[in-house]
Amino acid sequence: MTTQIQSKVGPPHFEGTCKHIRKDNNSIHISLADIIDNTYGKASVLNTPTKCDVNVTYSDDDQLNKITIIDDLHFGFLGLENSSVDNPLNMTHMREGHSNDAETSENGKGLKNSIIFVGDDTDIYTRAIEDDTETYYHVHFDIPEMCGRPNASESYEPTLLEKITDSKYEKCHKYEYGTTITISNIRKQKFVIIDKAKFENELIQFLQMTYSDIIKSRLLTLTFNGIIITPLLNMMDFSNKITQEFTIFQVGGEIKAVILERINASNNTSYLVLDFTTGCFIQSSEEKNINIYQLNRLYKKSDLTLISIHCIKDLPSLNFTNGTYIIRHGRNYGKVNYLKPPQDGYSNHIYNAIYYEDKSLNSLIGMDAKKLVTSGKKNPLMSAIENSLKFTTTQFRKECSKICKENAALKYQDDDTSSVCSELTAATVTSIKSKKTPIKKASSAKKTVLQSLSVAKKEEKVEVKEEVKEEVKKEEKVEVKEEVKEEVKEEVKEEVKEEVKEEVKEEVKEEVKEEVKEEVKEEVKEEVKEEVKEEIKEEVEEITKKDEVKISSPPSPPNPPSPPPIQKYTSLLIKEGLQKLYKLIENENDDHVLIIITEILYKYLDNCSHSQLNDVFKYIPFTNIRVQMLIEQVNKKYSILFDHDTQPMLGGTDLINL
């Protein structure tokens, strides 16, 4: 004998969740961005400009004391009185906005994880406006107190949730609308500030980099300790750029195809398709374009743009130290190195950025739940990005190398000329002191320097020649490789064509077989229909003859019983009802037949319920059989004692009971 035991696993305790969050490799910059994202994300959905102020105070030893984030979002913090996952303070809270591409939040954990990670105490003051109803709230989280609670389920509840007056709200919040979040008792063992000025400068630079495009759009006004955060240089103003537009077709996170539209610095456009086997792009053909339209109907379509800009001509002082910026809906998530850093510094002058909107691409480009991007996860989209970056890097490095050498040569000449001038100046000063003319000495120094410069130029020419030779070799190798690839491609294409031909032949056979099967089925159906129609017609004639015999020679009982009292439920006579039913036998219009049956059953047989009639007729396949059965039931019900010409049909309930 076995005994069933009711388990009580229950939720994890908040203390364990807290420890897990605080072990993450997070930073105060990312935590602040998560809180700002919460404000900007909601504002962007409504397309409403919003203000967000970040204020930091310090203790006497210049360590973090409090961090306050203030916004003027009109409707405030909603749903604080909701239960379970519908409450925004719930750790697994999900809402409609998390699937909205306009919002940054995707998992609904950023704000809560941030306040747990940064400090031990958090206070939230908000004015919530929902359905024209205003409510003022104060929420307090005491993290150590919550971790010390004995009950796991209750450990997630805030330490305090209360409704407050508008006057108290106004004391704690500077704007007419919105929310103030204050994190205090900062974890000083985690966030140690060595140089306060450096800390603030790095934080301002991070906010500039993260929200630059959003600030330019005027949807967000961001300040730090009263300093307005200004946007960075608009890289799109640079003319020397290559734009690569990706169209990704996916289903359930699985990429089915990647199409590339590449626009170079000369505004020439080419279309390519990613080969999943090699991870390289191949030229798009007319046949492949047809397949693209089919993919567009079958799978989810997402767009992604890779912008590569060569800055050394316009602003050579810019240095990007490799990497590619990830920007979704205006929010910059930082840089990721899809390619191995080159040995030289040419690529430092190339700005690469990926722009996209669709949240479903986050994981495909390497973004995790903490909004950190890595290049570890390989997939067709990663291959497409890497291949495209190699293309732009190769194109720009040639130009960059040429410009760098020109600049270096100019600098070398300037340095030599400066050296000559220094020597001439020194010689002139000496001659004045000795009252001698140093013309020959100066000319000799100049001649020596020019000879040295000539030798240096020859040596540089040899070096450049070798470099150019290597580059030409590589280019020739690539061209030959492409030629061989095209030849092999044609051979493989013929082989594949034969294989596909056989496969298509089998598919066509199956399709034709199905079509023929349907045609034969229709023909047989018509034949069976005619046979059944003849059989029913004969049965009706037999029944009609029997009824006529009964009417012509009725039995003559000595004492015929008096007919039962008649309740006039309807205005339809027995004769009229039978006439209608007999006419249906000859009618081939199924829709009309069903209408007449409905009239007889539901309208005139008024006491018969809809469900009862359905139970009788739902298993009878043919309309004429249904009519015939109804005729038989009417004839059984109304014997010769009933006058078909004058008496009405009785209620349907009695008919069903027969």
Secondary structure, 3 states (H helix, E strand, C coil): CCCCCCCCCCCCCHHHHHHHHHHCCCCHHHHHHHHHHHHHHHHHHHCCCEEEEEEEEECCCCCEEEEEEEECCCCCCCCCCCCHHHCCCCCCCCCHHHHCCCCCCCCCCHHHHHHHHHEEEEEEEEEEEECCEEEEEEEEEEHHHHHCCCCCCHHHCCCEEEECCHHHHHHHCCCCCCEEEEEEEECCCCCCCCCHHHHHHHHHHHHHHHHHHHHHCCCEEEEECCEECCCCCCHHHCCCEEEEEEEEEEECCEEEEEEEEEECCCCCEEEEEEECCCCEEEECCHHHHHHHHHHHHHCEEEEEEEEEEECCCCCCCCCCCCCEEEEECCEEEEEECCCCCCCCCHHHHEEEEEEECCHHHCHHHCECCCCCECCCCCCHHHHHHHHHHHHHHHHHHHHHHHHHHHHHHHHHHHHHHHHHHHHHHHHHHHHHHHCCCCHHHHHHHHHHHHHHHHHHHHHHHHHHHHHHHHHHHHHHHHHHHHHHHHHHHHHHHHHHHHHHHHHHHHHHHHHHHHHHHHHHHHHHHHHHHHHHHHHHHHHHHHHHHHHHHHHHCCCCCCCCCCCCCCCCCCCCEHHHHHHHHHHHHHCCCHHHHHHHHHHHHHHHCCCCCHHHHHHHHCCCCCHHHHHHHHHHHHHHHCCCCCCCCCCECCCHHHHHHC
